[in-house]
């Protein structure tokens, strides 16, 4: 494939945008080469500026659950645009989508819409601190909750060691209130809680991790977090920005039968437009301004175009009773095909899958947390990525990102993908 137009556009972009991109992973730094500039997308396919067609397994990092340019969403946005694009005032549409979301998700009474997953997680942490009147939080290595200061933290060894910033611009003062735990290790969490007794407001977790590749929770992990929070007057925050409305209508809470205290949403809830949200039961949400003292605001929160897109998406998901099963079956089919192709060519690998999320780790051991994910062979992944790209298959340009399956994918698309894996595997 030729990428002449994309290469030229990347050079232009670098002159006026830091690194030529508005989100770092898009720059292809992890895999090398020149990023693909998208021009359009429809269904399961994205088309670049050079006219190449790719089967898309990023799907805007998750929200295109029903495919690109899903007609009900497109129609809803077009019609709403004719009435105005932003008011900075309440609209009936906000209440309509809020009622629908609350009806679909267990254990929430109220929801507030914001503009991104980062903003949702940031606001959830502020609310948890305001509600509990405690300062510290626990997050997990490898879980990404956006680029808010509290989340850009790495930690030293030992249960009582304070975190240190791993991005310039994050202060030591912020870092000291973030404790870093090991994903899928409940004993590690318990030791952190014991060492910081009475000081921790909340645990925030991706209930299915998607930012170190797809890593499902091991049996008992989420249940253990719930028990630890209950025993220590802490709130459990599920970051369901990726998993919400994707793994089940009610997200991981429904899928695993575990209640969180605060749930964060993004991606699907906006139908592909910039939206985030956080939700909880009344006693917690009523601490938010204007009802309570915890302040959170946004001029574009509840933007009518985003609300129209999200409402159309959620309606489609709720009414399609077979959707989640179809997505799971397609993902399982892809998993089996990829595994067979890699095994046939003696390529060391481990595949994680849950629902419509899947990732291929080039590792000889199970991937359960960030440490085991980091042991994967990145050089093999780079070859795999570029090999797949050359065959018209677009996967995330990072070994630490999940693939997202869309219902627009046909079994012909899946077979084409599996055939590409078999060809690429011969060169690994």
C-alpha positions in Angstrom: 0.0 0.0 0.0 1.1 3.6 -0.6 0.8 6.2 2.1 2.2 9.3 0.2 -0.7 11.6 1.1 -0.6 10.5 4.8 3.2 11.1 4.9 2.8 14.6 3.4 0.0 15.4 5.8 2.0 14.2 8.8 4.9 16.5 7.9 2.5 19.4 7.6 0.9 18.6 10.9 4.2 18.4 12.8 4.8 22.1 12.0 1.7 23.2 13.9 0.7 20.4 16.2 3.0 18.9 18.8 4.3 15.6 17.3 1.8 16.1 14.5 -1.1 14.5 16.5 -3.6 15.5 19.2 -3.3 12.3 21.1 0.2 10.6 21.5 -0.6 7.0 20.5 -1.7 8.2 17.0 1.9 9.2 16.2 3.0 5.5 15.7 6.0 6.0 18.1 5.5 2.6 19.6 5.5 0.8 16.2 7.6 3.1 14.0 6.6 4.4 10.6 4.1 7.1 9.5 0.6 7.4 10.9 -2.3 6.8 8.6 -4.5 9.9 8.1 -8.2 8.9 8.0 -10.5 10.5 5.5 -13.8 8.6 6.0 -15.3 5.5 7.5 -18.4 3.4 7.0 -19.5 0.2 8.8 -16.4 -1.9 9.5 -14.0 0.0 7.3 -11.9 3.1 7.5 -10.5 4.8 4.4 -7.3 6.9 4.5 -6.2 9.9 2.5 -4.5 7.7 -0.1 -7.7 5.8 -0.8 -6.7 2.6 1.0 -9.4 0.6 2.8 -8.8 -1.0 6.2 -10.8 -3.4 8.2 -10.9 -1.4 11.5 -10.3 -2.9 14.9 -9.8 0.4 16.7 -13.3 1.8 16.0 -12.3 5.2 17.5 -11.0 3.3 20.5 -14.4 1.7 21.2 -17.5 3.8 20.6 -18.3 2.4 17.1 -20.0 -0.6 18.5 -22.5 -0.6 15.6 -20.1 0.5 13.0 -18.9 3.8 11.6 -21.4 6.3 10.3 -24.3 4.2 11.9 -27.3 5.7 10.2 -29.5 6.4 13.2 -26.7 8.3 14.9 -25.9 10.3 11.7 -29.5 11.2 11.2 -29.9 12.3 14.8 -26.9 14.6 14.7 -27.9 16.1 11.3 -31.4 16.9 12.5 -30.2 18.3 15.9 -27.6 20.5 14.1 -30.4 22.3 12.3 -31.8 23.5 15.6 -28.5 24.8 17.0 -25.1 23.3 18.0 -24.8 24.6 21.6 -26.9 26.6 24.0 -25.2 26.5 27.4 -28.7 25.9 28.8 -30.6 22.8 29.9 -32.4 20.8 27.2 -35.1 18.1 27.4 -32.7 15.8 25.5 -30.3 15.7 28.4 -33.1 14.3 30.7 -34.2 11.8 28.0 -30.7 10.2 27.7 -30.2 10.4 31.4 -33.4 8.4 32.0 -32.4 5.9 29.4 -28.9 5.4 30.8 -30.2 5.1 34.4 -32.8 2.4 33.2 -30.0 0.4 31.6 -27.3 0.5 34.3 -27.6 -1.2 37.7 -27.2 0.6 40.9 -27.4 4.2 39.7 -30.0 6.9 40.4 -28.5 10.0 38.8 -25.9 10.7 36.0 -24.0 13.8 35.0 -22.7 14.3 31.5 -19.3 15.8 30.8 -17.1 16.0 27.7 -14.6 13.1 27.9 -13.7 10.0 29.8 -10.8 11.9 31.4 -13.3 14.5 32.8 -15.6 11.8 34.0 -12.9 10.0 36.0 -11.4 13.3 37.3 -14.9 14.3 38.5 -15.6 10.9 40.0 -12.4 11.2 42.1 -13.3 14.7 43.3 -16.8 13.5 44.2 -15.4 10.5 46.1 -13.0 12.7 48.1 -15.8 15.2 48.9 -18.2 12.5 49.9 -15.8 10.5 52.2 -13.8 13.5 53.4 -10.6 11.6 52.7 -7.8 12.4 50.3 -6.0 9.3 49.0 -7.0 7.0 46.2 -5.8 3.7 44.9 -5.3 3.1 41.2 -3.7 0.2 39.4 -0.5 0.0 37.3 -1.5 -0.2 33.7 -5.0 1.1 34.1 -5.5 4.4 32.3 -8.2 6.8 33.5 -7.3 9.8 31.3 -4.6 12.4 31.7 -5.7 14.1 34.9 -2.8 14.7 37.3 -4.1 12.2 39.9 -3.8 9.4 37.3 -0.4 10.0 35.8 1.4 8.3 38.7 3.9 5.5 39.1 4.9 4.2 42.5 8.0 3.0 44.3 8.2 -0.4 45.9 6.5 -1.2 49.2 3.0 -0.7 50.5 3.7 2.6 52.2 5.8 4.2 49.5 4.2 7.4 48.1 3.7 7.6 44.3 6.0 9.7 42.2 4.9 11.5 39.0 5.7 9.9 35.7 4.8 13.0 33.7 6.5 16.4 34.2 3.9 18.9 35.3 2.4 16.6 37.9 3.3 17.9 41.4 4.7 15.8 44.2 1.7 17.0 46.3 -0.7 15.4 43.9 1.4 12.2 43.6 1.5 11.6 47.4 -2.3 11.0 47.4 -2.2 8.4 44.7 -1.3 4.8 45.7 -0.4 2.3 43.0 -1.6 -1.3 43.2 -1.2 -4.4 41.1 -4.1 -5.3 38.9 -5.7 -8.7 39.7 -3.8 -8.9 43.1 -6.3 -8.4 45.9 -3.7 -9.1 48.6 -1.6 -6.2 47.3 -4.7 -3.9 47.6 -5.3 -5.1 51.2 -1.7 -4.3 52.2 -2.0 -0.7 50.7 -5.3 -0.2 52.6 -3.8 -1.5 55.9 -0.7 0.8 55.5 -3.0 3.8 54.9 -5.8 3.1 57.3 -8.6 5.6 57.3 -7.0 7.8 54.6 -8.3 6.3 51.4 -11.4 7.8 49.7 -11.7 5.4 46.8 -10.4 2.6 44.6 -10.7 3.4 40.9 -10.3 0.5 38.5 -11.0 -0.6 34.9 -13.1 -3.6 35.8 -11.9 -5.1 32.5 -8.5 -3.5 31.7 -8.1 -2.2 28.2 -5.0 -0.1 28.4 -2.4 -2.9 28.8 -4.1 -4.9 26.2 -7.4 -6.6 27.2 -7.0 -8.1 30.7 -10.2 -9.5 32.3 -10.4 -9.6 36.1 -9.5 -13.0 37.6 -12.1 -14.7 39.7 -12.7 -13.0 43.0 -10.8 -9.8 42.2 -13.7 -7.4 41.7 -15.6 -9.1 44.6 -12.5 -8.6 46.7 -12.4 -4.9 45.9 -16.0 -4.5 46.8 -15.4 -6.2 50.2 -12.3 -4.1 50.9 -14.3 -0.9 50.2 -17.2 -2.0 52.3 -15.0 -2.8 55.3 -13.1 0.5 55.1 -15.7 3.1 54.2 -14.2 3.6 50.8 -16.0 4.1 47.5 -15.4 1.7 44.6 -15.2 3.5 41.2 -15.6 1.5 38.0 -14.0 3.2 35.0 -16.4 1.8 32.3 -15.3 4.3 29.7 -14.4 1.4 27.4 -16.7 -1.3 28.8 -19.9 0.6 29.5 -22.8 -0.4 27.2 -20.3 -2.6 25.3 -19.8 -5.7 27.3 -23.4 -5.7 28.4 -26.2 -3.1 28.4 -25.4 -2.4 32.0 -21.6 -2.8 31.6 -19.4 -4.8 33.8 -21.6 -4.2 36.8 -24.3 -6.3 35.0 -21.9 -8.7 33.4 -20.2 -9.7 36.7 -22.9 -8.8 39.2 -20.7 -6.4 41.1 -22.0 -3.1 42.3 -19.7 -0.1 42.1 -20.4 3.2 44.0 -19.5 5.5 41.1 -19.4 4.5 37.4 -17.6 6.5 34.7 -18.7 6.3 31.1 -17.5 7.6 27.7 -17.0 6.2 24.2 -20.3 4.4 23.4 -22.5 6.7 25.5 -21.8 9.5 23.0 -22.2 7.5 19.9 -18.7 8.6 18.8 -19.0 12.3 19.7 -17.0 13.8 22.6 -18.9 12.7 25.7 -18.2 11.4 29.2 -20.5 10.8 32.2 -20.3 9.7 35.8 -23.2 8.2 37.8 -24.0 6.9 41.3 -26.8 6.5 43.7 -28.7 9.6 45.1 -26.8 10.0 48.4 -23.5 10.3 46.5 -24.6 12.3 43.5 -26.5 14.8 45.7 -23.1 16.0 47.0 -22.5 17.6 43.5 -23.2 21.3 43.0 -25.8 22.8 42.8 -27.2 20.4 45.4 -24.0 19.9 47.4 -20.5 21.4 47.9 -18.5 19.4 45.4 -18.1 21.6 42.3 -18.1 20.4 38.7 -19.2 22.3 35.6 -18.7 22.6 31.9 -20.0 24.9 29.2 -20.3 22.1 26.6 -21.5 19.4 29.0 -24.8 18.0 27.7 -24.0 19.4 24.2 -27.1 18.7 22.1 -25.2 17.1 19.2 -23.5 14.7 21.6 -26.7 14.0 23.5 -28.5 13.3 20.2 -25.8 10.9 19.1 -25.7 9.1 22.5 -29.4 8.8 22.7 -29.7 7.2 19.2 -26.8 4.8 20.1 -28.3 3.7 23.5 -31.7 3.2 22.0 -30.3 1.0 19.3 -28.3 -1.1 21.9 -31.3 -1.5 24.2 -33.7 -2.6 21.5 -31.3 -5.1 19.8 -31.7 -8.1 22.1 -29.2 -10.2 20.2 -26.5 -7.6 19.9 -24.2 -8.7 22.8 -24.4 -12.3 21.8 -23.5 -11.5 18.2 -20.5 -9.4 19.2 -19.3 -12.2 21.6 -19.6 -14.9 18.9 -17.7 -12.8 16.3 -15.0 -12.1 18.8 -14.8 -15.8 19.8 -14.6 -16.7 16.1 -11.8 -14.2 15.5 -9.9 -15.5 18.6 -10.0 -19.1 17.5 -8.9 -18.2 14.0 -6.0 -16.0 15.1 -4.9 -18.7 17.6 -4.9 -21.4 15.0 -3.0 -19.2 12.5 -0.3 -18.3 15.1 0.0 -21.9 16.4 0.4 -23.2 12.9 3.4 -21.0 12.4 4.8 -21.6 15.9 4.4 -18.0 17.0 4.6 -17.6 20.8 1.5 -15.8 22.0 -1.3 -15.4 24.5 -4.8 -14.1 23.7 -7.1 -12.4 26.1 -10.8 -12.0 25.3 -14.0 -10.9 27.0 -17.2 -10.0 25.2 -16.2 -7.8 22.2 -12.7 -6.9 23.5 -9.7 -8.9 22.5 -5.9 -8.6 22.4 -2.9 -10.6 21.2 0.1 -10.6 23.5 3.3 -12.0 22.1 4.2 -13.6 25.4 4.8 -17.2 26.6 2.9 -16.7 29.9 -0.6 -15.6 30.8 -1.1 -11.8 30.9 -2.8 -10.8 34.1 -1.4 -7.4 35.0 0.9 -4.7 33.7 4.1 -6.5 34.7 3.2 -9.6 32.7 1.9 -7.5 29.8 5.2 -5.6 29.6 7.0 -8.9 29.1 5.5 -9.3 25.6 7.9 -9.2 22.6 7.5 -5.7 21.3 9.6 -6.3 18.3 7.3 -9.1 17.2 4.3 -6.8 17.8 5.9 -4.1 15.5 6.3 -6.6 12.7 2.8 -8.0 13.3 1.3 -4.5 13.2 3.0 -3.4 10.0 2.3 -6.7 8.4 -1.4 -6.5 9.2 -1.5 -2.9 8.0 0.0 -3.8 4.7 -2.8 -6.3 4.2 -5.5 -3.8 5.0 -6.1 -4.6 8.7 -5.9 -1.7 11.1 -5.2 -2.6 14.7 -4.1 -0.4 17.5 -0.5 1.0 17.0 0.5 -0.2 20.5 0.9 -3.6 22.1 -0.9 -2.2 25.2 -4.3 -1.5 23.6 -7.2 -3.7 23.2 -8.9 -4.4 19.9 -12.6 -3.4 19.7 -15.0 -5.5 17.7 -18.0 -3.9 15.9 -21.2 -5.5 14.9 -20.6 -4.2 11.4 -17.9 -6.8 10.9 -19.0 -9.7 8.7 -17.7 -13.2 8.9 -16.0 -12.5 5.5 -14.2 -9.6 7.2 -13.1 -11.9 10.1 -11.9 -14.5 7.6 -9.9 -11.9 5.7 -8.4 -10.9 9.0 -7.5 -14.4 10.0 -6.0 -15.1 6.6 -3.9 -11.9 7.0 -2.7 -13.2 10.4 -1.6 -16.5 8.9 0.4 -14.7 6.1 2.0 -12.3 8.5 2.8 -15.0 11.0 5.1 -16.7 8.5 7.4 -13.7 8.7 7.4 -13.4 12.5 
